[in-house]
Amino acid sequence: MYFYRDAMSLFRVTKSTGGLLALVQASDPPSALEAYAKMRGHFSFAGLAYACGLAFADAEKAFGIEKVGTTQTQPC
């Protein structure tokens, strides 16, 4: 019996000004923001926004998310 992982995508997280912050693996853009926040030591993206002194909606605008690739589905 094989179990398959869901296909994950690679996202580029940037500042709204264009500076690269990180490359993260996630299933969708909101998950990419959550992954970036956890990478930075926060429990959630809302926590990262609060730490940056931004309202949640402003924080979503402050970061750019761009899909740059997809991993292959592999048996576990």
C-alpha positions in Angstrom: 0.0 0.0 0.0 1.3 3.4 -1.0 0.4 6.8 0.5 0.9 9.9 -1.7 1.8 13.3 -0.4 -0.1 16.2 -2.0 1.8 18.1 -4.6 3.4 21.1 -3.0 4.5 24.3 -4.7 7.5 26.5 -4.2 6.6 30.1 -3.6 8.9 33.2 -3.6 8.0 35.5 -0.7 9.1 39.1 -1.3 8.7 42.5 0.1 6.2 44.7 -1.8 9.3 46.6 -2.9 10.7 43.5 -4.6 13.4 42.3 -2.1 13.5 38.5 -1.8 12.7 37.3 1.8 12.5 33.5 1.3 11.5 30.5 -0.8 8.9 28.3 0.9 7.1 25.1 0.1 3.4 25.3 0.5 0.1 24.2 -1.1 -1.3 27.7 -1.8 -0.4 31.4 -1.3 -2.0 31.8 2.2 -0.1 28.7 3.3 3.1 30.2 2.0 2.6 33.3 4.2 2.0 31.0 7.2 5.1 29.0 6.4 7.2 32.2 6.1 5.8 33.4 9.5 6.7 30.1 11.1 10.2 30.3 9.6 10.5 33.7 11.3 9.5 32.2 14.7 5.8 33.3 14.9 2.9 31.0 15.4 0.9 32.5 12.6 1.0 35.2 9.9 -1.3 37.3 12.1 1.4 37.2 14.8 4.0 38.3 12.3 1.8 41.1 11.1 1.3 42.3 14.7 5.0 42.1 15.5 5.7 44.2 12.4 3.2 46.8 13.6 0.8 46.2 10.7 -2.9 45.4 10.5 -3.5 42.0 9.0 -4.8 43.4 5.7 -1.8 45.8 5.4 0.6 42.9 6.1 -0.9 40.9 3.2 -0.2 43.8 0.9 3.3 44.2 2.3 4.4 40.8 1.1 4.3 39.5 -2.4 3.8 35.8 -3.1 4.8 34.2 -6.5 4.6 30.6 -7.4 7.9 29.5 -8.9 7.5 25.7 -9.2 5.7 22.5 -8.2 7.2 19.4 -6.6 6.3 15.9 -8.0 3.9 13.7 -6.1 5.9 10.8 -4.6 4.9 7.7 -2.6 5.7 8.0 1.1 
